[in-house]
Amino acid sequence: MEPTRIRAPPQVKFSLYSPPRSPHHCDQAVRNKVASSGQTTAKSCPERGTGPMRKWRILVCDDEPDVGTVIHAALKARYEVVTARAPRKVVEWIDTIEPDFIILDLLMPDMDGHEVCRRIRANSRFRKTPILFLSASNSRQHQKDAYGAGANLYLTKPFDPIRLEKNIDVFLERTPPAFINKRFAYDDLEGLIAELNNPAPTETPRPQAADRKETPPPQASTATAPRPAPSQSTPPPRARKKAPPGKASQGTPRALFVLEDSDELCALAEACEGRYEFTWSRDGLTALQRLHDFEPDIVVVEAAVPHMDGFELVRAIRADGTFARTPVVFYAARAGATERAFAQKCGANAYLKRPADPAEVVSLLDRQMAAAPVPVRPKNRTIDQVLDMIEMADTVAAGDQV
């Protein structure tokens, strides 16, 4: 077998967690709109199937990023889901988020769920907003304290996301809260969602009361958070013997890694050398769009990748007839029973907790390939052609973000 050409991905630094939507800076225009907007009136949400559909907005506050990712994937088809990891910022921006239903973790750093609940209840606008506690603690005292702070429901982890959705559906159907006419559309909250998922404290400028009448309405912003350019310190890839031009290797399996962290990608690329043709994508949507270009024989998917989370990507891969039986390994920082069950329900074949030793990852790939129901498929593109496509896309993306 000819040695596989490995090209290490450039070391571009991104955060390990990205919210389900594209990150944007929370700009002053949103704050100005808060200042210039008046109070809203509450109406009941129209019944499904009658009139224009308006979705309930659900706020999920949990310091574990994978929990927010799981809940977002389970609820986003029927609800507007705002995820947050910073409880103090949730309290600060609750009037901008304007949730119709709130899910709170109990044990969080900086401020626990009881205190978050009490502060939300102190706000007259959200005194009757339903609050569900989702906690790993099944202590009776914790449950008593949660209900004393103002909770309506209490569920313990690990949880079934489908059951969670049904509980929310039933609660909102039986005791629907007054629907809030939102001052901000869900898309307007992109920058704020990014800020809510940054646990580090930031100094947020407040609109001044004197400026409220003079503040012009904000214009739609298309600015995105700049990404750093690829590092020039990336070691050059060692020379490999290439496959003949126009002829792809038919014996070496090709692995696609959908991960955002460059250091991890580089380590995995070295571990795969000589055993797998290594391809990668840093976001779920690009991976799905280029799936037929990559032609992978096995896929490794991180839970929290930008633009399309790992759960949704696995579902989409399973819906593609060409890759419906391709082995998929789910790779996530949280490996509880809930996350494993949901990943399996989406179509994953195996689950691995990250970070993992690269040799352990490759060993799992070997086992999955040995048990795969389909052989290594013939490729239309050589690995060099695929790597050139990836590098060109990365270069363009880096240039757009500078």
C-alpha positions as CSV (number, residue, x, y, z in Angstrom):
1,M,0.0,0.0,0.0
2,E,1.4,3.4,-1.0
3,P,2.1,5.7,2.0
4,T,-0.7,8.2,2.5
5,R,0.0,11.9,2.1
6,I,-0.8,13.7,5.3
7,R,-1.1,17.5,5.3
8,A,-1.4,19.0,8.7
9,P,-4.2,21.6,9.0
10,P,-3.1,25.2,9.7
11,Q,-3.1,26.1,13.4
12,V,-6.0,28.5,13.5
13,K,-7.3,29.1,17.0
14,F,-11.0,29.0,17.7
15,S,-12.9,28.5,20.9
16,L,-13.9,24.9,21.7
17,Y,-17.5,25.9,22.0
18,S,-19.5,27.8,19.5
19,P,-23.2,28.6,19.9
20,P,-25.6,27.0,17.4
21,R,-25.7,30.2,15.4
22,S,-22.8,32.1,13.8
23,P,-21.0,34.2,16.5
24,H,-21.3,38.0,16.2
25,H,-20.2,40.7,18.5
26,C,-23.1,42.1,20.6
27,D,-22.9,45.6,19.1
28,Q,-24.1,48.9,20.5
29,A,-27.0,49.0,18.0
30,V,-28.8,46.2,20.0
31,R,-28.2,48.1,23.2
32,N,-29.5,51.3,21.6
33,K,-32.6,49.5,20.4
34,V,-33.2,48.3,24.0
35,A,-33.0,51.8,25.2
36,S,-35.4,53.2,22.5
37,S,-38.0,50.4,22.6
38,G,-41.1,50.7,24.7
39,Q,-42.8,48.1,26.8
40,T,-44.5,45.2,25.0
41,T,-47.9,43.8,25.4
42,A,-48.6,40.2,26.0
43,K,-50.8,38.0,23.9
44,S,-51.6,34.3,23.9
45,C,-49.6,32.3,21.4
46,P,-51.9,31.3,18.5
47,E,-52.8,27.6,18.3
48,R,-50.8,25.5,15.9
49,G,-52.2,25.5,12.5
50,T,-54.1,28.8,12.9
51,G,-52.9,32.1,11.7
52,P,-49.2,33.1,11.4
53,M,-47.0,30.8,13.4
54,R,-45.1,32.3,16.3
55,K,-42.6,30.2,18.2
56,W,-42.2,30.2,21.9
57,R,-38.7,31.4,22.9
58,I,-36.9,29.1,25.3
59,L,-33.8,30.2,27.3
60,V,-31.4,27.4,28.4
61,C,-28.8,28.4,31.0
62,D,-26.3,25.7,31.7
63,D,-22.5,26.0,32.2
64,E,-21.9,22.7,30.3
65,P,-21.8,23.6,26.6
66,D,-22.8,20.1,25.4
67,V,-26.0,20.2,27.4
68,G,-27.0,23.4,25.6
69,T,-26.1,21.8,22.3
70,V,-28.2,18.7,23.0
71,I,-31.2,20.7,24.1
72,H,-30.9,23.1,21.2
73,A,-30.8,20.2,18.7
74,A,-33.9,18.6,20.3
75,L,-36.0,21.8,20.5
76,K,-35.0,24.0,17.6
77,A,-37.5,22.6,15.2
78,R,-40.5,23.9,17.3
79,Y,-39.0,26.6,19.5
80,E,-36.6,29.5,19.4
81,V,-33.7,28.4,21.6
82,V,-31.3,30.8,23.2
83,T,-28.4,29.0,25.0
84,A,-26.3,30.6,27.7
85,R,-23.4,29.6,29.9
86,A,-23.0,32.8,31.9
87,P,-25.7,33.1,34.5
88,R,-24.9,36.6,35.6
89,K,-25.3,37.8,31.9
90,V,-28.6,36.0,31.7
91,V,-29.9,38.0,34.6
92,E,-28.4,41.2,33.1
93,W,-29.9,40.7,29.6
94,I,-33.2,38.9,30.5
95,D,-35.3,41.9,29.3
96,T,-33.6,41.7,25.9
97,I,-33.8,37.9,25.6
98,E,-37.6,38.0,26.5
99,P,-38.0,34.2,27.0
100,D,-41.4,32.5,27.2
101,F,-39.9,29.5,29.0
102,I,-36.6,29.1,31.0
103,I,-34.5,26.0,31.6
104,L,-31.9,26.4,34.4
105,D,-29.1,24.3,35.6
106,L,-28.8,24.1,39.4
107,L,-25.1,24.0,40.1
108,M,-23.2,26.6,38.1
109,P,-20.1,28.7,38.9
110,D,-20.4,32.4,39.6
111,M,-24.2,32.1,40.4
112,D,-26.2,29.0,41.2
113,G,-29.6,28.3,39.6
114,H,-31.5,29.2,42.8
115,E,-30.1,32.7,42.8
116,V,-30.7,33.1,39.0
117,C,-34.3,32.0,39.5
118,R,-34.9,34.5,42.4
119,R,-33.5,37.4,40.4
120,I,-35.6,36.5,37.4
121,R,-38.7,36.3,39.6
122,A,-37.8,39.8,41.0
123,N,-38.4,41.2,37.5
124,S,-42.1,41.9,37.2
125,R,-42.1,41.0,33.4
126,F,-41.0,37.4,34.2
127,R,-42.7,36.8,37.5
128,K,-44.9,34.2,35.9
129,T,-42.6,32.9,33.2
130,P,-42.3,29.0,33.5
131,I,-39.0,27.9,34.9
132,L,-37.7,24.3,34.7
133,F,-34.7,23.2,36.7
134,L,-32.5,20.6,35.1
135,S,-30.0,19.2,37.5
136,A,-27.8,16.2,38.3
137,S,-28.8,16.5,41.9
138,N,-31.8,14.5,43.0
139,S,-31.6,15.8,46.6
140,R,-35.0,16.6,48.1
141,Q,-33.5,19.7,49.7
142,H,-32.3,21.0,46.3
143,Q,-35.7,20.3,44.8
144,K,-37.4,22.1,47.8
145,D,-35.1,25.1,47.4
146,A,-35.7,25.2,43.7
147,Y,-39.5,25.3,44.1
148,G,-39.1,27.8,46.9
149,A,-37.1,30.1,44.5
150,G,-39.9,30.0,42.0
151,A,-39.4,26.9,39.8
152,N,-42.4,25.3,38.1
153,L,-40.7,22.0,37.1
154,Y,-37.7,20.0,38.2
155,L,-36.0,17.2,36.1
156,T,-32.9,15.3,36.9
157,K,-29.9,14.5,34.7
158,P,-29.2,12.4,32.8
159,F,-32.3,13.3,30.8
160,D,-33.9,12.1,27.6
161,P,-34.1,15.1,25.2
162,I,-37.2,13.8,23.6
163,R,-38.9,13.4,27.0
164,L,-37.8,16.9,27.9
165,E,-39.4,18.3,24.7
166,K,-42.7,16.4,25.5
167,N,-42.7,17.8,29.0
168,I,-42.3,21.3,27.7
169,D,-45.0,20.7,25.0
170,V,-47.5,19.5,27.6
171,F,-46.7,22.3,30.0
172,L,-47.2,25.0,27.4
173,E,-50.4,23.4,26.1
174,R,-52.0,23.0,29.5
175,T,-50.8,26.2,31.2
176,P,-49.7,28.5,28.4
177,P,-48.1,31.7,29.7
178,A,-48.9,35.1,28.1
179,F,-47.0,35.2,24.8
180,I,-44.6,38.2,24.7
181,N,-44.5,40.3,21.5
182,K,-40.8,40.4,21.1
183,R,-38.9,43.6,20.5
184,F,-36.0,41.6,18.9
185,A,-36.4,38.9,16.3
186,Y,-34.4,35.7,17.0
187,D,-31.8,36.6,14.4
188,D,-31.2,39.9,16.1
189,L,-29.9,38.1,19.1
190,E,-27.0,36.4,17.4
191,G,-24.4,38.7,19.0
192,L,-26.0,38.5,22.4
193,I,-26.0,34.7,22.2
194,A,-22.3,34.7,21.6
195,E,-21.8,37.0,24.6
196,L,-24.0,34.8,26.8
197,N,-21.9,31.8,25.9
198,N,-18.7,33.6,27.0
199,P,-18.4,32.9,30.8
200,A,-15.6,35.5,31.1
201,P,-16.9,38.7,32.7
202,T,-17.0,41.7,30.3
203,E,-17.6,45.3,30.8
204,T,-20.9,45.9,28.9
205,P,-21.7,49.6,28.2
206,R,-25.2,50.5,29.4
207,P,-27.5,52.8,27.5
208,Q,-28.0,56.1,29.3
209,A,-31.5,57.2,30.1
210,A,-30.8,60.7,28.8
211,D,-29.9,59.3,25.4
212,R,-32.9,57.1,24.9
213,K,-35.1,59.5,22.9
214,E,-32.2,60.6,20.7
215,T,-31.0,57.1,19.8
216,P,-31.7,56.3,16.2
217,P,-33.1,52.8,15.3
218,P,-30.2,50.4,14.6
219,Q,-29.3,49.4,11.1
220,A,-29.0,45.7,10.2
221,S,-25.4,44.7,10.9
222,T,-23.6,42.1,8.8
223,A,-20.3,42.4,10.7
224,T,-18.9,39.1,12.1
225,A,-16.3,38.5,14.7
226,P,-12.9,38.4,13.0
227,R,-11.1,35.1,13.1
228,P,-7.3,35.0,13.4
229,A,-5.3,34.2,10.3
230,P,-3.5,30.9,10.1
231,S,-0.3,30.8,12.1
232,Q,2.9,30.9,10.2
233,S,4.5,28.6,12.8
234,T,2.7,25.5,11.5
235,P,5.4,22.9,10.7
236,P,5.4,22.1,7.0
237,P,4.1,18.6,6.1
238,R,6.6,16.0,5.3
239,A,6.8,14.9,1.7
240,R,4.7,12.0,0.8
241,K,4.5,9.9,-2.4
242,K,1.4,11.1,-4.2
243,A,-1.1,9.0,-6.0
244,P,-0.9,9.2,-9.8
245,P,-2.7,12.3,-11.2
246,G,-6.4,11.7,-11.7
247,K,-6.3,8.3,-10.0
248,A,-7.4,8.0,-6.4
249,S,-6.1,5.4,-4.0
250,Q,-8.6,2.6,-3.7
251,G,-7.2,0.7,-0.7
252,T,-6.7,3.3,2.0
253,P,-9.8,4.3,3.9
254,R,-10.5,8.1,4.1
255,A,-11.5,9.7,7.4
256,L,-13.3,13.0,7.8
257,F,-12.8,14.9,11.1
258,V,-15.3,17.6,11.8
259,L,-13.5,19.5,14.6
260,E,-12.7,23.1,15.3
261,D,-9.6,22.9,17.3
262,S,-6.4,23.1,15.2
263,D,-4.0,21.5,17.8
264,E,-6.3,18.5,18.0
265,L,-6.6,18.2,14.2
266,C,-2.8,18.3,13.9
267,A,-2.3,15.5,16.5
268,L,-5.0,13.4,14.8
269,A,-3.4,13.9,11.4
270,E,-0.1,12.5,12.6
271,A,-1.8,9.6,14.3
272,C,-3.7,8.7,11.1
273,E,-0.5,8.8,9.0
274,G,-0.1,5.7,6.8
275,R,-3.5,4.2,8.0
276,Y,-6.1,6.8,6.9
277,E,-6.4,9.5,4.3
278,F,-7.0,12.5,6.6
279,T,-9.5,15.2,5.7
280,W,-11.1,17.8,7.9
281,S,-13.7,20.5,8.2
282,R,-14.0,23.1,11.0
283,D,-17.8,23.5,10.8
284,G,-20.8,21.2,10.3
285,L,-22.4,23.0,7.4
286,T,-19.3,23.0,5.3
287,A,-18.7,19.3,6.1
288,L,-22.2,18.5,4.9
289,Q,-21.9,20.6,1.7
290,R,-18.6,19.0,0.8
291,L,-19.5,15.4,1.9
292,H,-19.6,14.1,-1.7
293,D,-16.3,15.9,-2.4
294,F,-14.6,14.4,0.6
295,E,-16.0,10.9,0.0
296,P,-15.2,9.6,3.5
297,D,-15.3,6.0,4.6
298,I,-15.7,7.0,8.3
299,V,-16.6,10.3,10.0
300,V,-15.7,11.8,13.4
301,V,-18.0,14.6,14.5
302,E,-17.5,17.0,17.4
303,A,-20.7,17.9,19.2
304,A,-20.3,21.7,19.3
305,V,-19.1,22.9,15.9
306,P,-20.2,26.2,14.2
307,H,-23.1,26.7,11.8
308,M,-24.6,23.1,12.2
309,D,-24.1,21.2,15.5
310,G,-22.8,17.6,15.5
311,F,-26.2,16.1,16.2
312,E,-27.8,17.8,13.3
313,L,-24.9,16.8,11.0
314,V,-25.2,13.1,12.0
315,R,-28.9,13.2,11.1
316,A,-28.1,14.8,7.8
317,I,-25.4,12.2,7.0
318,R,-27.9,9.4,7.8
319,A,-30.4,11.0,5.4
320,D,-28.0,10.9,2.5
321,G,-28.3,7.6,0.7
322,T,-24.6,7.5,-0.2
323,F,-23.5,7.7,3.4
324,A,-26.4,6.3,5.3
325,R,-24.3,3.3,6.4
326,T,-21.0,5.1,6.8
327,P,-19.6,4.7,10.3
328,V,-19.9,7.9,12.4
329,V,-18.0,8.4,15.7
330,F,-19.4,11.1,18.0
331,Y,-16.7,13.1,19.8
332,A,-17.7,15.3,22.7
333,A,-16.4,16.8,25.9
334,R,-19.4,15.5,27.8
335,A,-20.0,11.7,27.7
336,G,-23.0,11.2,30.0
337,A,-25.8,8.7,29.4
338,T,-28.0,11.4,28.0
339,E,-25.6,12.6,25.4
340,R,-24.7,9.1,24.4
341,A,-28.3,8.1,24.0
342,F,-29.2,11.2,21.9
343,A,-26.1,10.7,19.7
344,Q,-27.1,7.1,19.1
345,K,-30.7,8.2,18.4
346,C,-29.3,10.6,15.7
347,G,-27.4,7.8,14.1
348,A,-23.9,7.7,15.6
349,N,-22.2,4.3,15.7
350,A,-19.8,5.1,18.6
351,Y,-19.2,7.8,21.2
352,L,-15.8,8.9,22.4
353,K,-15.1,11.5,25.2
354,R,-12.8,14.3,24.3
355,P,-10.0,15.1,24.6
356,A,-8.8,11.5,23.8
357,D,-5.3,10.2,23.0
358,P,-5.0,10.3,19.2
359,A,-3.9,6.6,19.2
360,E,-7.1,5.7,21.0
361,V,-9.1,7.6,18.4
362,V,-7.4,5.7,15.6
363,S,-7.9,2.4,17.4
364,L,-11.6,3.1,17.6
365,L,-11.6,4.0,13.9
366,D,-10.0,0.6,13.1
367,R,-12.6,-1.2,15.1
368,Q,-15.5,0.7,13.4
369,M,-14.0,0.1,10.0
370,A,-13.6,-3.7,10.7
371,A,-17.3,-3.8,11.6
372,A,-18.5,-1.5,8.8
373,P,-21.3,-2.9,6.7
374,V,-19.8,-1.4,3.5
375,P,-16.2,-1.8,2.1
376,V,-13.9,1.1,1.4
377,R,-15.5,2.9,-1.5
378,P,-13.7,3.8,-4.8
379,K,-12.9,7.5,-4.8
380,N,-13.5,10.0,-7.6
381,R,-10.8,12.4,-6.3
382,T,-7.3,11.8,-5.0
383,I,-6.5,12.8,-1.5
384,D,-4.3,15.6,-3.0
385,Q,-7.2,17.0,-4.9
386,V,-9.3,17.0,-1.7
387,L,-6.6,18.6,0.4
388,D,-6.1,21.3,-2.2
389,M,-9.9,22.0,-2.0
390,I,-9.7,22.2,1.8
391,E,-6.7,24.5,1.8
392,M,-8.2,26.8,-0.8
393,A,-11.5,27.0,1.3
394,D,-9.5,27.7,4.5
395,T,-7.4,30.4,2.8
396,V,-10.6,32.2,1.4
397,A,-12.2,31.9,4.9
398,A,-9.2,33.4,6.6
399,G,-9.0,36.2,4.1
400,D,-12.7,37.0,4.6
401,Q,-12.3,37.2,8.3
402,V,-9.3,39.5,8.4
